Amino acid sequence: MEQKIRRDRNMGDNLRRLRNNFDISQEKLCAELQRRGCDIGRTTYAKYESGELNIRASVIIELKKIYNCEYDEFFKDL
């Protein structure tokens, strides 16, 4: 029997909060992620924020560099 990882909407809320605090659109953020080697489209990123998809660790690592924040910011209130 295959188990699925439970998605957590709070991660998406934190991703959205960080992006809004940085005042950048999803499209521009994805362009920066792609420049850094993460093949992420805006539709995929929108699914991260909505909680429809689990975000990859490699994307979180790059977002941490972009936002210049601690990893705790991604997991706040989880």
C-alpha positions as a Markdown table, in Angstrom:
| # | Residue | x | y | z |
|---|---|---|---|---|
| 1 | Met | 0.0 | 0.0 | 0.0 |
| 2 | Glu | 1.5 | 3.3 | -1.1 |
| 3 | Gln | 1.5 | 6.1 | 1.5 |
| 4 | Lys | 1.2 | 9.7 | 0.4 |
| 5 | Ile | 2.8 | 12.6 | 2.2 |
| 6 | Arg | 0.2 | 14.8 | 3.8 |
| 7 | Arg | 0.5 | 18.3 | 2.4 |
| 8 | Asp | 0.6 | 21.2 | 4.9 |
| 9 | Arg | -1.0 | 24.5 | 3.8 |
| 10 | Asn | 1.0 | 26.5 | 6.3 |
| 11 | Met | 4.1 | 25.9 | 4.2 |
| 12 | Gly | 2.3 | 27.5 | 1.3 |
| 13 | Asp | 1.2 | 30.4 | 3.5 |
| 14 | Asn | 4.8 | 30.9 | 4.6 |
| 15 | Leu | 6.0 | 30.9 | 1.0 |
| 16 | Arg | 3.5 | 33.5 | 0.0 |
| 17 | Arg | 4.3 | 35.6 | 3.0 |
| 18 | Leu | 8.0 | 35.6 | 2.3 |
| 19 | Arg | 7.4 | 36.4 | -1.4 |
| 20 | Asn | 5.0 | 39.2 | -0.6 |
| 21 | Asn | 7.5 | 40.6 | 2.0 |
| 22 | Phe | 10.1 | 40.6 | -0.7 |
| 23 | Asp | 7.7 | 42.4 | -3.0 |
| 24 | Ile | 8.2 | 40.1 | -6.0 |
| 25 | Ser | 5.7 | 38.4 | -8.3 |
| 26 | Gln | 5.6 | 34.6 | -8.7 |
| 27 | Glu | 6.8 | 35.0 | -12.3 |
| 28 | Lys | 9.8 | 37.1 | -11.4 |
| 29 | Leu | 10.7 | 34.7 | -8.5 |
| 30 | Cys | 10.5 | 31.7 | -10.8 |
| 31 | Ala | 12.7 | 33.5 | -13.3 |
| 32 | Glu | 15.3 | 34.0 | -10.5 |
| 33 | Leu | 15.0 | 30.4 | -9.4 |
| 34 | Gln | 15.5 | 29.2 | -13.0 |
| 35 | Arg | 18.6 | 31.4 | -13.2 |
| 36 | Arg | 19.9 | 29.6 | -10.1 |
| 37 | Gly | 19.3 | 26.2 | -11.6 |
| 38 | Cys | 15.8 | 25.3 | -10.2 |
| 39 | Asp | 13.5 | 24.4 | -13.1 |
| 40 | Ile | 10.3 | 25.8 | -11.6 |
| 41 | Gly | 7.5 | 27.4 | -13.6 |
| 42 | Arg | 5.0 | 29.9 | -12.2 |
| 43 | Thr | 2.2 | 27.3 | -12.3 |
| 44 | Thr | 4.2 | 24.9 | -10.2 |
| 45 | Tyr | 5.2 | 27.6 | -7.8 |
| 46 | Ala | 1.6 | 28.7 | -7.4 |
| 47 | Lys | 0.8 | 25.1 | -6.4 |
| 48 | Tyr | 3.5 | 25.2 | -3.7 |
| 49 | Glu | 1.8 | 28.3 | -2.3 |
| 50 | Ser | -1.7 | 26.9 | -2.5 |
| 51 | Gly | -0.6 | 23.6 | -0.8 |
| 52 | Glu | -1.3 | 21.5 | -3.9 |
| 53 | Leu | 2.3 | 20.4 | -4.2 |
| 54 | Asn | 5.1 | 19.7 | -1.7 |
| 55 | Ile | 8.1 | 22.0 | -2.4 |
| 56 | Arg | 11.5 | 20.4 | -3.1 |
| 57 | Ala | 14.3 | 20.9 | -0.6 |
| 58 | Ser | 16.5 | 22.3 | -3.4 |
| 59 | Val | 14.0 | 25.1 | -4.0 |
| 60 | Ile | 13.8 | 25.9 | -0.3 |
| 61 | Ile | 17.6 | 26.2 | -0.2 |
| 62 | Glu | 17.6 | 28.7 | -3.1 |
| 63 | Leu | 14.7 | 30.6 | -1.7 |
| 64 | Lys | 16.6 | 31.0 | 1.6 |
| 65 | Lys | 19.4 | 32.5 | -0.4 |
| 66 | Ile | 17.1 | 34.9 | -2.3 |
| 67 | Tyr | 15.2 | 36.0 | 0.8 |
| 68 | Asn | 18.4 | 36.0 | 3.0 |
| 69 | Cys | 16.3 | 34.5 | 5.8 |
| 70 | Glu | 16.6 | 31.5 | 8.2 |
| 71 | Tyr | 15.0 | 28.1 | 7.4 |
| 72 | Asp | 12.7 | 28.7 | 10.4 |
| 73 | Glu | 10.8 | 31.3 | 8.3 |
| 74 | Phe | 9.6 | 28.5 | 6.0 |
| 75 | Phe | 8.3 | 26.4 | 8.8 |
| 76 | Lys | 6.8 | 29.1 | 11.0 |
| 77 | Asp | 3.6 | 28.0 | 12.8 |
| 78 | Leu | 3.7 | 24.4 | 11.4 |
